[in-house]
């Protein structure tokens, strides 16, 4: 959990992610990669991963939750919801997998929002919440490190039990 006390206009900002909450990173097609045939002679790297994370912005007992994902080249906001409670309680519920409750309004379908509003949410996460390239790279590297650490711990426990 990462916290930023002095956020936009006095808001408390928090970021939470889990090392196993990853998915294959997608690269948007553009002119530079549109005509690549994928048969490069160079050694192929393993597929890059994107990590899903939550950003909370709390002020006066209300919290906006921006559910995002970041990959090697991009940051994308997937959903924006509003919750009662402060950053700590909302972050704790997100960390426990309670990010979406069927009984609570989840906000509009994010993809149906106006493009300029989607862009504004992404800019807010980057500029006001501080999820810049450095923080994004940290999350990606730390998730990989933590996944390896958890795997070794899991393997040792399994061997100890089964041996």
C-alpha positions as CSV (number, residue, x, y, z in Angstrom):
1,X,0.0,0.0,0.0
2,X,1.4,3.4,-1.0
3,X,0.0,6.6,0.6
4,X,0.3,10.2,-0.3
5,X,-1.0,12.5,2.4
6,X,-1.0,15.9,0.7
7,X,-2.9,15.2,-2.5
8,X,-5.1,17.5,-4.6
9,X,-6.8,20.1,-2.5
10,X,-6.1,18.3,0.7
11,X,-7.3,14.8,-0.4
12,X,-5.6,11.7,0.9
13,X,-4.4,9.4,-1.8
14,X,-3.6,5.7,-1.6
15,X,-2.5,3.0,-4.1
16,X,-2.9,-0.7,-3.6
17,X,-2.0,-3.7,-5.8
18,X,-1.3,-7.4,-5.5
19,X,1.6,-9.2,-7.0
20,X,-0.7,-11.8,-8.7
21,X,-3.1,-9.3,-10.1
22,X,-1.5,-9.2,-13.5
23,X,-2.6,-9.8,-17.1
24,X,-0.8,-9.8,-20.5
25,X,0.0,-6.2,-21.5
26,X,-1.5,-5.1,-24.7
27,X,0.3,-2.8,-27.2
28,X,-2.0,-0.5,-29.1
29,X,-1.5,-0.6,-32.8
30,X,0.1,2.5,-34.3
31,X,2.1,3.3,-37.4
32,X,5.4,2.1,-36.0
33,X,4.2,-1.4,-35.3
34,X,1.3,-1.8,-37.8
35,X,3.4,-3.4,-40.5
36,X,5.7,-5.5,-38.3
37,X,5.5,-9.2,-39.4
38,X,6.6,-10.5,-36.0
39,X,9.5,-12.5,-37.6
40,X,12.4,-10.4,-36.1
41,X,15.7,-12.2,-36.0
42,X,16.2,-10.7,-32.5
43,X,15.8,-12.9,-29.5
44,X,12.1,-12.7,-28.4
45,X,11.4,-11.4,-24.9
46,X,8.8,-13.0,-22.8
47,X,5.4,-11.3,-23.0
48,X,5.2,-8.1,-20.9
49,X,2.7,-8.0,-18.1
50,X,0.3,-5.3,-16.9
51,X,-0.7,-5.0,-13.3
52,X,-4.1,-3.9,-12.0
53,X,-4.1,-1.5,-9.1
54,X,-6.5,0.7,-7.3
55,X,-6.1,4.4,-6.5
56,X,-8.2,6.0,-3.8
57,X,-8.7,9.7,-3.3
58,X,-10.5,10.6,-0.1
59,X,-11.9,13.8,1.3
60,X,-14.5,14.5,3.9
61,X,-15.6,10.9,4.4
62,X,-16.0,10.1,0.7
63,X,-13.6,8.2,-1.5
64,X,-13.3,8.0,-5.3
65,X,-11.8,4.6,-6.4
66,X,-10.0,4.6,-9.7
67,X,-9.4,1.0,-10.8
68,X,-6.5,1.0,-13.2
69,X,-3.9,-1.1,-15.0
70,X,-0.4,-0.2,-16.0
71,X,1.9,-1.9,-18.4
72,X,5.4,-1.2,-19.8
73,X,4.1,1.6,-22.1
74,X,0.7,2.7,-20.9
75,X,-1.6,3.6,-18.0
76,X,-5.3,2.9,-18.4
77,X,-8.2,3.6,-16.1
78,X,-10.8,0.9,-16.2
79,X,-13.5,2.0,-13.7
80,X,-14.3,4.9,-11.4
81,X,-16.5,4.4,-8.4
82,X,-17.5,6.5,-5.3
83,X,-17.5,4.9,-1.8
84,X,-18.3,6.1,1.7
85,X,-15.3,6.0,4.1
86,X,-11.8,7.2,4.2
87,X,-8.7,6.0,2.2
88,X,-7.6,3.4,4.8
89,X,-11.0,1.6,5.0
90,X,-11.5,1.6,1.3
91,X,-7.9,0.5,0.6
92,X,-8.3,-2.3,3.2
93,X,-11.5,-3.5,1.4
94,X,-9.7,-3.3,-2.0
95,X,-6.8,-5.3,-0.6
96,X,-9.1,-8.0,0.7
97,X,-10.7,-8.3,-2.8
98,X,-13.8,-6.4,-1.9
99,X,-13.4,-3.8,-4.7
100,X,-16.7,-4.4,-6.3
101,X,-20.0,-5.0,-4.5
102,X,-23.0,-6.0,-6.5
103,X,-25.3,-4.0,-4.1
104,X,-23.4,-0.7,-4.7
105,X,-23.6,1.4,-7.8
106,X,-20.4,0.8,-9.8
107,X,-20.6,4.0,-11.8
108,X,-21.2,4.2,-15.5
109,X,-19.6,1.8,-18.0
110,X,-16.2,3.5,-18.3
111,X,-15.8,2.9,-22.0
112,X,-19.1,4.8,-22.6
113,X,-17.8,8.0,-20.9
114,X,-16.8,10.9,-23.1
115,X,-13.2,10.5,-24.4
116,X,-12.1,13.8,-22.8
117,X,-13.5,12.7,-19.4
118,X,-11.6,9.4,-19.7
119,X,-8.4,11.3,-20.6
120,X,-9.0,13.7,-17.6
121,X,-9.2,10.7,-15.2
122,X,-6.0,9.3,-16.6
123,X,-4.2,12.6,-16.3
124,X,-5.5,13.0,-12.8
125,X,-4.0,9.6,-11.8
126,X,-0.7,10.5,-13.4
127,X,-0.4,14.2,-12.3
128,X,-2.3,14.5,-9.0
129,X,-1.9,11.0,-7.7
130,X,1.7,10.7,-8.7
131,X,1.4,7.5,-10.7
132,X,4.1,8.5,-13.2
133,X,6.6,6.3,-15.1
134,X,8.8,5.8,-12.0
135,X,5.9,4.6,-9.8
136,X,4.5,2.5,-12.6
137,X,7.9,0.8,-13.1
138,X,8.2,0.3,-9.4
139,X,4.8,-1.5,-9.2
140,X,5.7,-3.7,-12.2
141,X,9.1,-4.6,-10.8
142,X,8.0,-5.0,-7.2
143,X,5.0,-7.2,-8.2
144,X,7.5,-9.5,-10.1
145,X,9.9,-9.6,-7.1
146,X,7.1,-10.2,-4.7
147,X,5.6,-13.0,-6.9
148,X,9.0,-14.7,-6.9
149,X,9.3,-14.3,-3.1
150,X,5.8,-15.7,-2.5
151,X,6.5,-18.6,-4.9
152,X,9.7,-19.7,-3.1
153,X,7.8,-19.5,0.3
154,X,4.9,-21.5,-1.1
155,X,7.3,-24.1,-2.5
156,X,9.2,-24.5,0.8
157,X,5.9,-24.9,2.7
158,X,4.6,-27.5,0.3
159,X,7.8,-29.5,0.4
160,X,7.9,-29.3,4.2
161,X,4.3,-30.6,4.4
162,X,4.6,-33.3,1.8
163,X,8.1,-34.5,2.7
